[in-house]
Amino acid sequence: MTAQTLSWQKSTYSGEEGDCVELAVAKGGAVLIRESDEPGVVLSTTPSALARFLHAIKRGAAGS
């Protein structure tokens, strides 16, 4: 991944303790995901794939 300035955001439910998932949008529209405790490990996905994943979690089907 090329160096760029990213605006990482975390959920307001995370509080100030850390231990949270952070999201950023890269140039080209990819959604980047990282754990605040391991900021050097970054996953990349598309907005539609992330939406399907979150929908599956809400349905309770993510582990099926």
PyMOL CGO cylinders between C-alpha atoms (Angstrom):
from pymol import cmd
from pymol.cgo import CYLINDER

trace = [
    CYLINDER, 0.00, 0.00, 0.00, 1.35, 3.41, -0.84, 0.3, 1, 1, 1, 1, 1, 1,
    CYLINDER, 1.35, 3.41, -0.84, 1.88, 5.95, 1.91, 0.3, 1, 1, 1, 1, 1, 1,
    CYLINDER, 1.88, 5.95, 1.91, -1.06, 8.28, 2.35, 0.3, 1, 1, 1, 1, 1, 1,
    CYLINDER, -1.06, 8.28, 2.35, -2.64, 10.25, 5.13, 0.3, 1, 1, 1, 1, 1, 1,
    CYLINDER, -2.64, 10.25, 5.13, -5.63, 8.34, 6.44, 0.3, 1, 1, 1, 1, 1, 1,
    CYLINDER, -5.63, 8.34, 6.44, -8.35, 9.53, 8.74, 0.3, 1, 1, 1, 1, 1, 1,
    CYLINDER, -8.35, 9.53, 8.74, -8.93, 6.56, 11.07, 0.3, 1, 1, 1, 1, 1, 1,
    CYLINDER, -8.93, 6.56, 11.07, -12.26, 6.53, 12.88, 0.3, 1, 1, 1, 1, 1, 1,
    CYLINDER, -12.26, 6.53, 12.88, -13.50, 4.37, 15.71, 0.3, 1, 1, 1, 1, 1, 1,
    CYLINDER, -13.50, 4.37, 15.71, -16.94, 3.75, 17.07, 0.3, 1, 1, 1, 1, 1, 1,
    CYLINDER, -16.94, 3.75, 17.07, -18.22, 6.08, 19.76, 0.3, 1, 1, 1, 1, 1, 1,
    CYLINDER, -18.22, 6.08, 19.76, -19.04, 2.89, 21.70, 0.3, 1, 1, 1, 1, 1, 1,
    CYLINDER, -19.04, 2.89, 21.70, -15.32, 2.18, 22.07, 0.3, 1, 1, 1, 1, 1, 1,
    CYLINDER, -15.32, 2.18, 22.07, -14.75, 4.78, 24.74, 0.3, 1, 1, 1, 1, 1, 1,
    CYLINDER, -14.75, 4.78, 24.74, -11.23, 5.82, 25.66, 0.3, 1, 1, 1, 1, 1, 1,
    CYLINDER, -11.23, 5.82, 25.66, -9.88, 2.44, 26.79, 0.3, 1, 1, 1, 1, 1, 1,
    CYLINDER, -9.88, 2.44, 26.79, -8.64, 1.41, 23.34, 0.3, 1, 1, 1, 1, 1, 1,
    CYLINDER, -8.64, 1.41, 23.34, -9.30, -2.18, 22.24, 0.3, 1, 1, 1, 1, 1, 1,
    CYLINDER, -9.30, -2.18, 22.24, -11.35, -1.02, 19.31, 0.3, 1, 1, 1, 1, 1, 1,
    CYLINDER, -11.35, -1.02, 19.31, -11.65, -1.50, 15.58, 0.3, 1, 1, 1, 1, 1, 1,
    CYLINDER, -11.65, -1.50, 15.58, -10.84, 1.52, 13.45, 0.3, 1, 1, 1, 1, 1, 1,
    CYLINDER, -10.84, 1.52, 13.45, -11.91, 2.20, 9.87, 0.3, 1, 1, 1, 1, 1, 1,
    CYLINDER, -11.91, 2.20, 9.87, -10.51, 4.45, 7.15, 0.3, 1, 1, 1, 1, 1, 1,
    CYLINDER, -10.51, 4.45, 7.15, -11.27, 4.95, 3.47, 0.3, 1, 1, 1, 1, 1, 1,
    CYLINDER, -11.27, 4.95, 3.47, -8.30, 4.77, 1.11, 0.3, 1, 1, 1, 1, 1, 1,
    CYLINDER, -8.30, 4.77, 1.11, -7.95, 6.45, -2.26, 0.3, 1, 1, 1, 1, 1, 1,
    CYLINDER, -7.95, 6.45, -2.26, -9.98, 4.44, -4.72, 0.3, 1, 1, 1, 1, 1, 1,
    CYLINDER, -9.98, 4.44, -4.72, -12.67, 3.68, -2.13, 0.3, 1, 1, 1, 1, 1, 1,
    CYLINDER, -12.67, 3.68, -2.13, -11.21, 0.64, -0.36, 0.3, 1, 1, 1, 1, 1, 1,
    CYLINDER, -11.21, 0.64, -0.36, -12.24, 0.33, 3.28, 0.3, 1, 1, 1, 1, 1, 1,
    CYLINDER, -12.24, 0.33, 3.28, -9.29, -0.28, 5.61, 0.3, 1, 1, 1, 1, 1, 1,
    CYLINDER, -9.29, -0.28, 5.61, -9.78, -1.95, 8.98, 0.3, 1, 1, 1, 1, 1, 1,
    CYLINDER, -9.78, -1.95, 8.98, -7.35, -2.24, 11.88, 0.3, 1, 1, 1, 1, 1, 1,
    CYLINDER, -7.35, -2.24, 11.88, -7.31, -3.09, 15.58, 0.3, 1, 1, 1, 1, 1, 1,
    CYLINDER, -7.31, -3.09, 15.58, -6.16, -0.17, 17.71, 0.3, 1, 1, 1, 1, 1, 1,
    CYLINDER, -6.16, -0.17, 17.71, -3.75, -2.43, 19.63, 0.3, 1, 1, 1, 1, 1, 1,
    CYLINDER, -3.75, -2.43, 19.63, -2.07, -3.55, 16.36, 0.3, 1, 1, 1, 1, 1, 1,
    CYLINDER, -2.07, -3.55, 16.36, -2.18, -0.46, 14.09, 0.3, 1, 1, 1, 1, 1, 1,
    CYLINDER, -2.18, -0.46, 14.09, 0.40, -1.90, 11.69, 0.3, 1, 1, 1, 1, 1, 1,
    CYLINDER, 0.40, -1.90, 11.69, -1.89, -4.79, 10.71, 0.3, 1, 1, 1, 1, 1, 1,
    CYLINDER, -1.89, -4.79, 10.71, -4.41, -3.46, 8.21, 0.3, 1, 1, 1, 1, 1, 1,
    CYLINDER, -4.41, -3.46, 8.21, -7.11, -5.38, 6.33, 0.3, 1, 1, 1, 1, 1, 1,
    CYLINDER, -7.11, -5.38, 6.33, -8.59, -4.04, 3.12, 0.3, 1, 1, 1, 1, 1, 1,
    CYLINDER, -8.59, -4.04, 3.12, -12.07, -4.70, 1.72, 0.3, 1, 1, 1, 1, 1, 1,
    CYLINDER, -12.07, -4.70, 1.72, -14.69, -3.13, -0.47, 0.3, 1, 1, 1, 1, 1, 1,
    CYLINDER, -14.69, -3.13, -0.47, -17.65, -1.19, 0.92, 0.3, 1, 1, 1, 1, 1, 1,
    CYLINDER, -17.65, -1.19, 0.92, -20.11, -3.78, -0.44, 0.3, 1, 1, 1, 1, 1, 1,
    CYLINDER, -20.11, -3.78, -0.44, -18.21, -6.74, 1.07, 0.3, 1, 1, 1, 1, 1, 1,
    CYLINDER, -18.21, -6.74, 1.07, -18.07, -4.97, 4.45, 0.3, 1, 1, 1, 1, 1, 1,
    CYLINDER, -18.07, -4.97, 4.45, -21.79, -4.22, 4.27, 0.3, 1, 1, 1, 1, 1, 1,
    CYLINDER, -21.79, -4.22, 4.27, -22.56, -7.91, 3.56, 0.3, 1, 1, 1, 1, 1, 1,
    CYLINDER, -22.56, -7.91, 3.56, -20.33, -8.97, 6.46, 0.3, 1, 1, 1, 1, 1, 1,
    CYLINDER, -20.33, -8.97, 6.46, -21.99, -6.57, 8.90, 0.3, 1, 1, 1, 1, 1, 1,
    CYLINDER, -21.99, -6.57, 8.90, -25.43, -7.66, 7.70, 0.3, 1, 1, 1, 1, 1, 1,
    CYLINDER, -25.43, -7.66, 7.70, -24.47, -11.31, 8.32, 0.3, 1, 1, 1, 1, 1, 1,
    CYLINDER, -24.47, -11.31, 8.32, -23.30, -10.43, 11.85, 0.3, 1, 1, 1, 1, 1, 1,
    CYLINDER, -23.30, -10.43, 11.85, -26.61, -8.70, 12.58, 0.3, 1, 1, 1, 1, 1, 1,
    CYLINDER, -26.61, -8.70, 12.58, -28.50, -11.75, 11.29, 0.3, 1, 1, 1, 1, 1, 1,
    CYLINDER, -28.50, -11.75, 11.29, -26.33, -14.02, 13.43, 0.3, 1, 1, 1, 1, 1, 1,
    CYLINDER, -26.33, -14.02, 13.43, -25.08, -15.89, 10.37, 0.3, 1, 1, 1, 1, 1, 1,
    CYLINDER, -25.08, -15.89, 10.37, -21.41, -14.81, 10.35, 0.3, 1, 1, 1, 1, 1, 1,
    CYLINDER, -21.41, -14.81, 10.35, -20.23, -17.97, 12.11, 0.3, 1, 1, 1, 1, 1, 1,
    CYLINDER, -20.23, -17.97, 12.11, -22.34, -20.38, 10.06, 0.3, 1, 1, 1, 1, 1, 1,
]
cmd.load_cgo(trace, "trace")
